[in-house]
Amino acid sequence: LILAALALGCAAADIDGAWTASAEGPNGQISREFHFKADGSKLTGKTVSSFTGESTIENGKIEGDKVSFAIKIKLQDNDVTVNYTGTVKSATDLRLTAEFVGMDRKMDWNAKRK
C-alpha cells in the first residue's frame, strides 16, 4: 500500500495538449502557445508565438509536477536558447519561468489549458 502511494506521488502530471500562456514583456503583455506530449518522463512538442514564430521543444523532462525543456528562438538576428522550468499546478494551470541563455533575462509565464 505504501509503495502504491509512492508510485502515485511520482507519476507524471497530465500535461498533454495545447496550453495558452501569457507573460509580462518589456513592452507589455505577450502570449505564447505550447503543445505538449509526454511519454513517461520525456516531454516533446512545440511552441508558437507571433513574435518569435514556431520552436521545437528540446531536452524536455517531466518529473511528478515539475517540467523542464528548452527552445531555440531568433532574437534580433541572434540564435538564443531559452530554458524553461515550471510546475503543473492543476489540470488547467501551469506556471513556467523562462531563462534566456547568455542574457540576464527571465520571464514568468502563466499558462492555461485550451
Order of alpha helices (4+ residues) and beta strands (2+ residues): alpha-beta-beta-beta-beta-beta-beta-beta-beta-beta
